[in-house]
Amino acid sequence: MTTPAVEVKDLVKRYPKAPVNAVDGISFDVAPGEIFGLLGPNGAGKSTTIGVLTTRVKATSGSASVAGQDVIRDGVRARSAFAVVPQRSNLDRSLTPRQNLTFHAAYHGFSRAYRNARADELLEQFGLTAQANKKLDFYSGGMAQRLMIARSMMHEPAVLFLDEPTTGLDPQSRIFLWERVREMRDRGVTVVLTTHDMDEAAEMSDRVGIVDHGKLLALDTPEALTRRLTGQAVLELTVTPAPGDDPEKLIATLAEIDGVARGEQVSGGGATPAPPAMATMIAARGGGGGLPPGPAAPRDGDPITVRLYLDREPAGLLGPVVSVLDARAATLANVQIGEPSLEDVFIDLTGRGLR
Ligand SMILES: Nc1ncnc2c1ncn2[C@@H]1O[C@H](COP(=O)(O)OP(=O)(O)OP(=O)(O)O)[C@@H](O)[C@H]1O
């Protein structure tokens, strides 16, 4: 049996004087070479979990290891096995970009020849060769992020922890970054990332763990998680109800169709239809303080967007849907068939209340 790249068992962290555990008995394994996404609302316990794994936070109880090294009992030894790229730059501004790389490798005990060769290789890989000796003050946020990842790879860690790596990056930098992350994965580096970007998590991660209130609520591949949600597919309709018809009643009638698990209005009242993921944030189940507000009440003649969550193949339901709309003299402008997104799963598990 191969040793997991990350192993967390019954991990608990209670900060001094805190009334509840920040991490409340979390267990999971990450396989070598996996990209693992840790997701959760603000304050869920992600950073604390990563903090324990990277020896910055002292665990209250439980066990944790990275690349087979016990990070709780022998943090110093474990540190050579991983690298952390924090959300905010912690580059040394008194050094050149290149020196940031070579000093890091010197700290980890690598020879001068190795340090220089590795720095050149990584500067090239991260598109920073031409800016290797510039002042860091002239670096953009994207360049600083690239340099931090390059620096983290100087000591060839087995596991790379990335804390919200693409926050604040432009689309080009984001794509570039993910290409590099995939390259690292292809070379056998295990990547553990935290992110609030659900699309990115779904696209990048081999598996994701969803955390809230210090507990792991779900752990699986993004596909398996979305498959588990309600039905197999979602039908999104842009409909203009007949004058005087009540949209809520129209949706209730649509939800009664055999094969429709539930229905909800995701936008309307003249608002631009939100993309599916955003739509769910607006319209998903109640609770959690009622924020953010639901869609505006539509005026007569305005189209509304209705989402139907299905528990059977969508093709067979188009006929019944059109019949209901016909019977109520509603006009159908657009139909989209889609899968539930990871964000739908996230909201379903963690609710929509603000943290
Ligand atoms: N140093 C600390 N001292 C006391 N409480 C803390 C400390 N750090 C975090 N907490 C608390 O522990 C809980 C979990 O916080 P944590 O930072 O791990 O969450 P998170 O999921 O990383 O959130 P975010 O997405 O906002 O970064 C929160 O209630 C937070 O207020």
The ligand as an SDF file (V2000), in Angstrom:
LIG
                    3D

 31 33  0  0  0  0  0  0  0  0999 V2000
   -5.4920   32.4280   15.4820 N   0  0  0  0  0  0  0  0  0  0  0  0
   -6.7710   32.2450   15.7810 C   0  0  0  0  0  0  0  0  0  0  0  0
   -7.2410   32.4520   17.0320 N   0  0  0  0  0  0  0  0  0  0  0  0
   -8.5420   32.2450   17.3490 C   0  0  0  0  0  0  0  0  0  0  0  0
   -9.4640   31.8210   16.4720 N   0  0  0  0  0  0  0  0  0  0  0  0
   -9.0690   31.6090   15.2000 C   0  0  0  0  0  0  0  0  0  0  0  0
   -7.7170   31.7910   14.7770 C   0  0  0  0  0  0  0  0  0  0  0  0
   -7.6190   31.4970   13.4700 N   0  0  0  0  0  0  0  0  0  0  0  0
   -8.8610   31.1200   13.0770 C   0  0  0  0  0  0  0  0  0  0  0  0
   -9.7260   31.1810   14.1100 N   0  0  0  0  0  0  0  0  0  0  0  0
  -11.1620   30.8170   14.0860 C   0  0  0  0  0  0  0  0  0  0  0  0
  -11.2500   29.4540   13.7220 O   0  0  0  0  0  0  0  0  0  0  0  0
  -12.3370   29.2510   12.8120 C   0  0  0  0  0  0  0  0  0  0  0  0
  -11.8290   28.6250   11.5210 C   0  0  0  0  0  0  0  0  0  0  0  0
  -11.0220   29.5790   10.8630 O   0  0  0  0  0  0  0  0  0  0  0  0
  -10.1910   29.2540    9.5490 P   0  0  0  0  0  0  0  0  0  0  0  0
   -9.3230   30.4450    9.2800 O   0  0  0  0  0  0  0  0  0  0  0  0
   -9.5200   27.9450    9.7090 O   0  0  0  0  0  0  0  0  0  0  0  0
  -11.3440   29.1420    8.4540 O   0  0  0  0  0  0  0  0  0  0  0  0
  -11.2230   29.1490    6.8600 P   0  0  0  0  0  0  0  0  0  0  0  0
  -12.1220   28.0550    6.4060 O   0  0  0  0  0  0  0  0  0  0  0  0
   -9.8190   29.0880    6.4430 O   0  0  0  0  0  0  0  0  0  0  0  0
  -11.8590   30.5600    6.4840 O   0  0  0  0  0  0  0  0  0  0  0  0
  -11.5140   31.5600    5.2500 P   0  0  0  0  0  0  0  0  0  0  0  0
  -12.1540   30.9830    4.0340 O   0  0  0  0  0  0  0  0  0  0  0  0
  -12.2040   32.8130    5.6900 O   0  0  0  0  0  0  0  0  0  0  0  0
  -10.0300   31.6920    5.1560 O   0  0  0  0  0  0  0  0  0  0  0  0
  -13.0080   30.5850   12.6450 C   0  0  0  0  0  0  0  0  0  0  0  0
  -14.0760   30.6580   13.5300 O   0  0  0  0  0  0  0  0  0  0  0  0
  -11.9250   31.5820   13.0270 C   0  0  0  0  0  0  0  0  0  0  0  0
  -12.4850   32.7570   13.5430 O   0  0  0  0  0  0  0  0  0  0  0  0
  1  2  1  0
  2  3  1  0
  2  7  2  0
  3  4  2  0
  4  5  1  0
  5  6  2  0
  6  7  1  0
  6 10  1  0
  7  8  1  0
  8  9  2  0
  9 10  1  0
 10 11  1  0
 11 12  1  0
 11 30  1  0
 12 13  1  0
 13 14  1  0
 13 28  1  0
 14 15  1  0
 15 16  1  0
 16 17  2  0
 16 18  1  0
 16 19  1  0
 19 20  1  0
 20 21  2  0
 20 22  1  0
 20 23  1  0
 23 24  1  0
 24 25  2  0
 24 26  1  0
 24 27  1  0
 28 29  1  0
 28 30  1  0
 30 31  1  0
M  END
$$$$
